[in-house]
């Protein structure tokens, strides 16, 4: 599955965003890191820049799953998340 999102830097300074990833789980199950494969993304957003980010996730088994949130780390310090469910 592929998810495209736009990330915008509203600041007048560059920001560094690391480990951008999707957090998913199968319906009626607890989330497990072993259920999905994915590549975490790292980006730099320049002042006032907007970038399209493409995140891919590969389920390891068949079934219906839910994207719970998008997680990332800002400046290698602050853990952030956008909750989708």
KESEDO-201112 format. One record per residue (C-alpha): residue in three letters; x, y, z. Coordinates in steps of 0.5 Angstrom, whole numbers, padded with zeros to 4 digits, always signed. Each point is the difference from the previous one (the first is absolute). Layout:
% KESEDO-201112
ALAXYZ/...
% end
This chain:
% KESEDO-201112
UNK+0000+0000+0000/UNK+0002+0007-0002/UNK-0001+0006+0004/UNK+0001+0007-0002/UNK+0000+0006+0004/UNK+0002+0007+0000/UNK+0005+0003+0006/UNK+0001+0008+0000/UNK+0005+0004+0004/UNK-0004+0006+0002/UNK+0007+0003+0004/UNK+0005+0004-0003/UNK+0006-0005+0002/UNK+0001-0007-0003/UNK-0003-0006+0004/UNK+0003-0007+0000/UNK-0005-0006+0000/UNK+0002-0007+0001/UNK-0003-0007+0001/UNK-0007+0002-0004/UNK-0004-0006+0000/UNK-0007-0003+0000/UNK-0003-0004+0006/UNK-0005-0005-0002/UNK-0003-0006+0003/UNK-0005-0006-0002/UNK-0007+0001+0002/UNK-0002-0003+0006/UNK+0007-0001+0002/UNK+0006+0004+0004/UNK+0005+0004-0004/UNK+0006-0004-0001/UNK+0007+0002-0003/UNK+0000-0007-0003/UNK-0006+0000-0005/UNK+0003+0006-0005/UNK+0006+0002-0003/UNK+0002+0007-0002/UNK+0005+0005-0001/UNK+0001+0006+0004/UNK+0001+0006-0003/UNK+0004+0006+0002/UNK-0001+0007-0003/UNK+0003+0007+0001/UNK-0006+0006-0001/UNK+0003+0006-0002/UNK-0003+0007+0002/UNK-0007+0000-0002/UNK+0001-0006-0004/UNK-0006-0005-0002/UNK+0002-0007-0002/UNK-0004-0006-0002/UNK+0002-0006+0004/UNK-0001-0008-0003/UNK-0001-0005+0006/UNK+0000-0007-0002/UNK-0002-0006+0004/UNK+0000-0007-0001/UNK-0005-0005+0004/UNK+0003-0007+0001/UNK-0006-0003+0000/UNK-0007+0000-0003/UNK-0006+0004+0004/UNK-0003+0007+0001/UNK+0005+0005+0003/UNK-0001+0007+0003/UNK+0005+0006+0000/UNK+0000+0002+0007/UNK+0005+0006-0001/UNK+0006+0003-0003/UNK+0006+0001+0005/UNK+0006+0004-0001/UNK+0006+0003+0004/UNK+0001+0007-0001/UNK+0008+0002+0001/UNK+0001-0007+0003/UNK-0003+0002+0006/UNK-0007+0001+0000/UNK-0005-0006-0001/UNK-0006+0003-0004/UNK-0006-0004-0003/UNK-0006+0002-0004/UNK-0006-0005+0003/UNK-0005-0002-0006/UNK-0004-0005+0004/
% end
